[in-house]
Amino acid sequence: MPGSLYQILNWAKENGEVECLSRIRLKLLIHSVKEKIFIDDVGPNTNCSDEYLQEVRKAVGEVVGKNCPL
């Protein structure tokens, strides 16, 4: 799947409203705990499973209101 977790979250910040990352964080809370990922600490080298990345894409699309092209 193209696009890293870091790139997708940056896209959400650029295309969403001010509090979009907080809303995404809440939607992904259970998944983030399982993956041991803190949304605020995601960097260019943060790795995650494909399943988590799919959940992130879904949450970003719901919060931003359009699908992430990454």
C-alpha positions as CSV (number, residue, x, y, z in Angstrom):
1,M,0.0,0.0,0.0
2,P,1.5,3.4,-0.9
3,G,1.7,6.1,1.7
4,S,3.2,5.8,5.1
5,L,1.3,6.4,8.4
6,Y,3.3,9.7,8.8
7,Q,2.4,10.9,5.3
8,I,-1.3,10.0,5.8
9,L,-1.5,11.9,9.1
10,N,0.3,14.9,7.6
11,W,-2.2,14.9,4.7
12,A,-5.1,14.8,7.3
13,K,-3.6,17.8,9.1
14,E,-3.2,19.8,5.8
15,N,-6.7,18.9,4.5
16,G,-8.8,18.7,7.7
17,E,-10.0,21.0,10.3
18,V,-7.9,22.2,13.3
19,E,-8.9,19.4,15.6
20,C,-8.9,16.6,13.1
21,L,-6.0,14.7,14.6
22,S,-7.8,14.6,18.0
23,R,-10.8,13.1,16.3
24,I,-8.7,10.6,14.4
25,R,-6.9,9.7,17.6
26,L,-10.3,8.9,19.3
27,K,-11.5,6.8,16.4
28,L,-8.3,4.8,16.4
29,L,-7.8,4.5,20.2
30,I,-8.4,0.7,20.4
31,H,-6.3,0.0,17.3
32,S,-3.5,2.3,18.5
33,V,-3.3,0.6,21.9
34,K,-3.0,-2.8,20.2
35,E,-0.2,-1.5,17.9
36,K,1.4,0.5,20.7
37,I,1.4,3.6,18.5
38,F,0.9,7.2,19.8
39,I,-0.5,9.4,17.1
40,D,1.3,12.4,18.5
41,D,4.6,10.6,18.3
42,V,4.4,9.3,14.7
43,G,7.4,10.1,12.6
44,P,8.7,9.3,9.2
45,N,10.2,6.0,10.4
46,T,7.1,4.8,12.4
47,N,6.1,1.3,11.3
48,C,2.7,-0.3,11.6
49,S,0.7,-3.3,10.3
50,D,-1.2,-3.1,7.1
51,E,-4.4,-3.6,9.1
52,Y,-3.7,-0.6,11.2
53,L,-2.9,1.5,8.1
54,Q,-6.3,0.5,6.7
55,E,-8.0,1.6,9.9
56,V,-6.1,4.9,9.7
57,R,-7.2,5.5,6.1
58,K,-10.8,4.8,7.0
59,A,-10.7,7.2,10.1
60,V,-9.0,9.9,8.1
61,G,-11.6,9.7,5.3
62,E,-14.4,9.9,7.8
63,V,-12.9,12.9,9.7
64,V,-11.6,14.9,6.7
65,G,-14.6,14.1,4.5
66,K,-12.6,12.8,1.5
67,N,-10.4,9.9,0.8
68,C,-6.6,10.3,1.3
69,P,-4.8,9.9,-2.0
70,L,-1.7,8.5,-0.4
